[in-house]
């Protein structure tokens, strides 16, 4: 694969080799993704997912309130309403029980996030979706190479999305992907993916010209970014091992503070195998978290919080509502602090960060 991508001037059966197709084929074979397509971003992939499904305007989509704004934007852009639900405190993933309680006659789909690459409770969530004839969209922006039980993340939804932007473990600076795991959605997806036209049939020689047939968008990842992505993918094992090693180092060294009741650490369920994408701790409250942020910043450590609840935002209130009781989302998100985590992070740098955290509590 690498030789083919580096020789973009080669021809095969009279056709130029397309690096996008080679990367897509590689991902399908490695991760058992179905019908995988590269896109410009995970944000665009989420929009494409709902565009493909074509739900009637005004229908409702259940999403985690603790999540990135791209989820909510994809719902609203497609004329649907956001139904925000609570999260689980140990993983910050969407609560299966909250999903079940939020379903009504207007519900058409559920979107999950594998927060920090830790899988949601998919056995339960998929069962809920099947029983209520709901489409499950899996936002796997964080979860390349991570697993739910024996299955790679990205295979758990009827439609699943991925991110390859500059924050992710595997990156081409700006890119994404989408896998259509339910065959019934393929025809409308292909039209949306190719500008809303039947261009795919034209490219295959089945029609003499192509025309506008469906709502669509300009989706294709630039070929040079596919080449960069392929180079990253060749080193996936090395990259993920380093992230997981960093994660484990933090976890081991900070357990003392958790045992003393000063912080809480993320919990990884038995069914999940993560890729170390994020490492977070929780303080006792918002005030303490902000004080620690300031304390670390004085020594050059950039530690930050993450998502703020979508249902509390002005636009969230306008285009959706929170279903059920906000038991965890607001309270737990206010405590959460992300520590520096990236491929080139050294153990000596982690030791400095950890020492600062210990000193803060002294």
C-alpha positions, 0 to 999 in steps of 0.5 A, spaced: 500 500 500 505 504 501 509 503 495 502 504 491 501 511 494 508 514 494 507 512 486 501 516 484 503 517 477 503 509 476 497 507 472 493 500 473 489 498 467 489 505 464 487 508 471 490 513 475 491 510 482 486 514 487 490 514 494 483 515 497 480 508 495 487 505 497 486 508 504 479 506 504 480 499 502 486 499 508 481 501 513 475 496 511 480 490 511 484 492 518 478 494 522 472 491 518 468 497 517 463 496 512 462 501 506 467 506 508 468 513 505 473 518 507 471 525 508 473 532 510 471 532 517 468 528 522 463 534 523 461 533 515 460 525 516 455 527 522 452 531 517 452 526 512 449 521 516 443 525 518 442 528 511 443 520 508 437 518 513 432 524 510 428 524 517 422 528 516 423 535 519 421 536 526 423 529 528 427 528 534 434 525 535 437 523 542 444 526 543 449 526 549 448 533 552 456 532 554 458 532 547 461 536 542 457 541 538 458 538 531 453 533 534 447 538 535 449 542 529 448 536 525 441 535 528 439 542 527 442 543 520 437 537 518 431 540 521 431 536 527 430 537 534 436 535 539 433 531 545 439 532 550 440 526 555 445 525 561 451 521 562 455 516 566 459 519 571 465 514 570 466 514 563 462 521 561 459 517 556 451 517 554 447 513 559 443 508 556 438 508 561 437 516 559 436 514 552 431 509 554 427 514 558 427 519 553 424 515 547 417 518 544 413 518 538 417 523 535 424 519 536 428 517 530 435 516 532 440 516 537 447 519 537 453 516 541 460 519 543 465 514 545 468 519 549 476 519 550 475 512 546 472 508 551 466 505 548 459 506 550 454 500 553 453 498 546 449 491 547 444 495 551 444 501 547 443 497 540 438 493 544 434 499 545 434 502 538 432 495 535 426 495 540 424 502 538 426 502 531 431 507 532 437 508 527 444 508 531 449 513 529 456 512 533 460 518 533 467 515 534 471 521 533 476 519 539 476 511 538 480 509 532 483 502 534 479 502 540 474 496 541 468 494 544 468 487 546 472 484 540 469 489 535 473 495 533 469 502 535 466 504 528 462 498 527 457 499 533 452 504 529 448 503 523 452 509 521 459 510 524 463 516 523 471 518 525 475 524 525 483 524 523 484 532 525 490 534 528 487 533 535 487 525 534 491 519 535 491 518 527 491 525 523 492 528 517 491 535 520 484 535 517 479 529 515 474 524 517 471 518 515 464 515 515 462 507 515 455 505 513 454 499 516 447 498 514 446 496 507 439 499 506 442 506 507 447 506 502 443 508 496 441 515 499 448 516 502 452 515 496 448 520 492 449 525 498 456 523 498 457 525 491 454 532 491 447 529 491 447 526 484 448 519 481 455 521 479 457 514 482 453 511 477 456 515 472 463 513 474 461 506 473 459 507 466 452 506 468 449 512 465 451 517 460 451 523 465 449 525 472 444 529 475 441 532 482 437 527 485 438 528 493 440 533 498 448 532 498 455 536 499 462 536 497 465 530 501 471 528 498 478 528 502 483 531 498 488 526 495 494 529 498 491 528 505 489 521 504 497 520 503 499 523 509 493 519 513 496 513 510 503 514 513 500 515 519 496 509 519 502 505 517 504 507 524 498 506 528 500 500 533 506 505 535 502 511 536 497 508 540 502 504 544 505 511 546 498 514 548 496 508 552 503 508 555 502 515 557 495 514 560 497 508 564 503 512 567 498 518 569 493 513 572 498 509 576 502 515 579 495 519 581 492 513 584 495 515 591 490 522 590 484 518 588 485 513 594 486 519 599 479 522 596 482 528 593 481 526 585 477 521 581 480 518 575 476 515 569 474 508 569 474 503 563 469 498 563 471 491 562 468 491 555 472 497 553 479 497 550 481 504 549 487 508 545 489 513 550 486 519 547 484 523 553 486 523 560 482 526 565 481 527 572 475 530 576 476 535 582 471 536 588 468 542 584 468 547 579 472 552 584 477 547 585 478 545 578 479 552 576 484 553 581 488 547 579 488 550 572 491 556 574 496 553 579 498 549 573 498 554 568 503 558 572 508 553 571 507 552 564 502 546 564 496 547 559 491 543 563 484 544 560 476 543 561 472 540 556 465 540 553 460 544 557 453 541 557 450 543 550 443 543 553 445 549 557 447 553 551 443 559 548 442 555 542 441 548 545 435 551 549 432 554 542 433 548 538 432 542 543 430 540 550 433 536 556 430 529 557 429 527 564 434 529 570 440 532 569 444 528 575 451 528 572 452 532 566 452 539 569 455 537 576 461 532 573 463 536 567 464 542 572 469 537 575 473 534 569 480 537 567 484 534 561 491 533 562 496 534 557 496 528 552 500 527 546 505 522 542 511 526 544 509 527 551 515 524 555 515 521 562 519 526 565 514 532 563 508 527 566 512 527 572 513 534 572 505 535 571 504 530 577 508 533 582 505 540 581 498 536 582 501 533 588 504 540 590 497 543 589 494 539 594 499 540 599 
